[in-house]
Amino acid sequence: MTNEPTAPRKDPHELPDVTDVTVSVLGGTGEQGRGLALRFARAGHQVVIGSRSAERAQDVADALGEGVSGATNEEAAKAGDVVIVAVPWDGHRELLESLSGSLAGKIVVDCVNPLGFDKQGAFALPVEEGSAAQQAAGVLPDSRVVAAFHHISAVLLLDEAVTTIDTDVVVLGDDREATDTVQALASRIPGIRGVYGGRLRNAGQVEAWTANLISMNRRYKSHAGVRITDV
């Protein structure tokens, strides 16, 4: 019996070069989608925003500038190396089911927060699969689904006077290469750092935490984010 050498553990701080990655944003005409599209375009990425209406998507893209282009959601899904899902929760499953073929083989980043609102504020909605990201993984078996970008204020993303956004992005998933890619992509936005946060099964509490941040922001009139210490 021979003892084979153990491969050295990968340094978690070593991330891939993602400078040539094309980013598509499904639901890119909403505030979160527009904000992420703007920031990635400013970081030098080719960005395509998708909408049910290609005309509306192009109007929004033209308003953003920075070389962003608009397309239907299906065209955007096909165009992106990494595809960010930033659609309303109530249309989440239906859209992804309709795009399963176009998203096959892609890294799909789900940033949808299933939330409800009443007189007491925001609260997390129950999701049968455990989280929006797990629902996405269930309907996209041929895609590499990652959960990320839940906690960045759309107001800050869209404010062109804000040059640095002081927050971390918690990245969850079951595919190491995919989560490393998304961490590296997040870190392309000045001030932001992508931090691995566990397997996709843990995405539910990350999505739900957005309700807490909304409550903080309402109380303190702020745009609170998340910073992870000692990493």
N, C-alpha and C positions, 0 to 999 in steps of 0.2 A: 504494500500500500504506500503510495507516495502522497506527500503533502503538497498540493498545488498552491502556489502563492496566491494570496488574497488580493484582489484588485483594490487599489487605493480608493478610498471614498472620495466622491466628487466634492469639491469645495462649493458649498451652496451659494457663495457670493459670485462664482464664475457663471456668467450668463451669456447666451449666444448673441451674435451680432445680428440685429434686426433692422438695420438701416434701410434695406431694400424691400421690406415687407409692405405689401399693399393692404390697407385697412379698409374694410367695408363696414358701414353702420346701418343695420336694418332698423327702420323707425327713426332714421336720421333727421327727420324734420321736427321732432320733439326737442325740448330744451336740452335734455341730457345727451341725446344723439348729436345735436348741433354742436354742443360744447366739446364733446370728445373729438368730433370731426375737425373742428377748428384747431384744437391743440395738437392733434397728430399731423395735420397739414403743416402747421408751423414748425413742427419737429422735423419736417422734411419728407414725410411719407406721402405716397400717392393715396388719396382718400376718395372713396365713393360712398355717397349717402343714398340709401334706398327708401322708397315710399310706395304706397299703392299706386300713386300717380307719378309717372316719370316727370311730367311737367312741373308738378309741385316740388319734387326733389331737385330739379334743375334750378328752379327759382330760388330755393333755399341755398343751394350750392353757390349760385351767382352772388347772393347776398353775403355769404361767408368769404368768398374770394379764396386766396391762397392756393388756387389750382384745384379746389375740390370740385368733383363732378357729381351729377345726379343721375339716377336711374330708377327703374322699378326695383322692388325688393328682390325679385328673382335675378335680375341682371346684376345687382349689387352682390348677391350671394355668390354668383359665379365668378365675379371679378376679384374678390378679396382672397388674400392668403390667410388672413385672420379676419373673421367676421364677428362683429359685436352686435348683440341682440339688445336693443334699447326700446322695445315696444311696450305698450300698456299691458298689464297683466291679463286683462280680460280677453285679449286677442293673442296671447302668447302661444298656446298650444296649436291653435288653428293655423297660424302663420308658419310655425316651424314644421308642422306636418306637411304643409303644401310645398315646402322648400327642401324636404329631406334629400331628394336626389341632387339638387344643386349644391347642397352643403356637405355631401359625402366627401370624406377625406380632408375636410377643412378643420382648422382650429376654430371652434365656435365659442365665443366669450359671452356668457349670459350675465347681464348686470341688472336684470329685472327684480324689483322688490315687490312681492305680493303684499300690499298694504291696504287697509281700510281706514276711513276717517269718520269721526263723529264729533259730537260736542266736546268730548274729552281729548280729542287730538288723534294722532296716528296710532295704529295698532297693526300687528302682524296678522295676516290671514292664514288659516290652516291650508296646507297643500297636501293633497293625498300622497304624492310621491316623496314628500319631505321638504322640498324646496323647488323653486322655479328651475334652478340648474339641473336638479335631478329629473324634473319633468322633461327638460330639453334633452337630456341624455337618453331618456326612455324613447322619445319620438325620433331621435337622430342616432340610431345605433351605429352608423358608419362614419360619424363625426367624432372629433376629440373635444368634448365639452369641458370648458373651464368656467369657474365662477369668479368674477372680478368686477371692479369699478362700481361697487354699490354705494360708496360713502363719499363721493366727490360732489361738492355743491355745484349744481348747474349754473348758478349765478356767478361763481368764481370762474368756471370754465369759459363762460361767454363774455366775461368782462375783459376787454382787450387791454385795459390799463393794468391788469394783474399779470405780472410776468412770471411769478413763482407761486406755486400752490403748495402750501406746507401741509402735506398729508401723506400717509402710506396707503397703498392699495393692497388689500388682503386677497391673495390668489389661491384658489382651491381647485383640485382636480386629481384624477387618478393616473394621468399620463405625465411623467417627469419632463419629457421634452416639451410638451405643450405648456405646462405651467411655467417652465423656465422661459419659454418664448414670451408668454404674457407678462411675466415679471419684467423682462427686459424691455418690452414695449411700454409698460407703465412708466418705467424709469426714463423714457425718452422725453417725458413732460417735465420741464424744470421744476424742481422742488419735490417731485413725487418719487416714491420708491415702491417697487413691487416686492411684497413679502409673502412667502409661501405660508398658507394657513391651514393645511391639512387636506384630507381627501374630500371628494365631492359630497359624501354623505354628511359632512359638517357644514354645508352651505346654508342650511336653514337658519341657524342662529346668526350668521353673518348678514343674511338678507333682513332678518327681523330687527337687527340692531339699528337699521336705518330709522325705524320708528323712534328709537331713543334719541338719535341725533336730531331728528325733526323737532322733538320736544325741547331739546337743548337750544336749538336755533330760535325757536319761538320765544322761549323764556328770556334768553340773553341777547336777542336780536343779532345773531351771529351766523357764521357759516362753518360750523364746527366740522372737523374731520377726525381722523384716527391716526395716532402715532404709536408704533410698537417700540418699546424700549429694549435695550440690551441685545439687539440682533444686528 
